Amino acid sequence: MNDPGEPGNPLQGLLGDLLKLIGGPAGGGTAWLDAARALAHGVATDGATEPNPDPIQRIRLEELARAAELHVADATGLPVGTGDHPPSFVPIGRGAMALKMLEAWTPYLERMVAAQEAAATQASEPGATTDDADDLGGLGDLLGRFATTMGPVLLGMQFGSAAGHLAQRALGRYALPIPWPGSDELFVVPENIDAFAADWSLPTEQAQLWVCVHELTAHAVLSRPHVADRLRELLEAAADDAVAAQQGLADRLGGEAGDPMALQHLLSDPESLLADLLTPGQQRTSTQLIAVTTALGGYVDHVTGRVAGTLIGPAGALGEAWYRYRTADAAGEQAAGALFGLDLGREQVDRGRAFVRGVVERAGEDGLAKLWSSARNLPTPAEVDAPGLWLERIALPEVDQGGD
């Protein structure tokens, strides 16, 4: 039997060479991360050289932030930063934002890749394979290893593409309502803020203020340890679902290896073959994750509108422009959200707004502020659709779960 890596069989030789190039499934290669970074930056910039942001932009953003910080803290009842110093706004370009996003997402990527490599190692142990693959002269085993090895690369490219497209439109780092690694640097993209203002005929300074308030409010909520911990737990569960989809691709290739006709049919239908791989987050999304992020999005938008109205007067035009921006059919945001099991569509935006409105009507702003006071107060999916139920539950005394 030919060695899978020898060129005696042209297909075996090609697959073997590619495996060497990108690194074996358990070899600790970082081709997946390199591919993700290159694609993220290239998509975000369209391959063009990106100039450094004007330092004056940072000064102006800091001035606006200082004006907004106390108002955000007062409206939320939460500290706006995590340390002794207030958050700082850092203007960056689209390419840099794509790389920053990818860096923040890397823990979830690494979790997926580690699971894939563990599965590949287990599959390569003695006794883990069958003799069926020998019917193809070792090609079946090679196809299985190639699919498992390519999984991280394709996954990295998927995340890189999503980060690049999202960075082309994102106004700030909280374009997705998920926690970032601990840092009080709030990255914003002046080019995108200017485009948002121009698209809706808004004064640029008002658009900048809106973004500052939005980012500060999101940061205040997502910096709460129990909120960040719960979201990370749910995001990791979504990542595990994605791993199962990725591994399913390798299993399908390996499972068909003993049947040349079935294998040929499978490989002739790439859309079917890669369906799970291309949209893993959409396969088994977490209703709880969507519930929490939907409520969070509605809350942040509500506070942003209140604070902006205080600082610049009636902000109806800004609020309407923001709603239309949030509910636009933006493929980049939808793709990035789907990677994490999020739903960022109009239905969820309206659902979050209705929840917040229902709470305020029943319990006022003080009742709404209780959303983030403890992990127990995070809403369930049913409660997002029935804010009265949420208020009733959090009003009940907490049951002591301790033993005697």
Beta strands, then each sheet from edge to edge (+ up, - down):
strand 1: 88-91
strand 2: 185-188
sheet 1: 1+ 2+
end
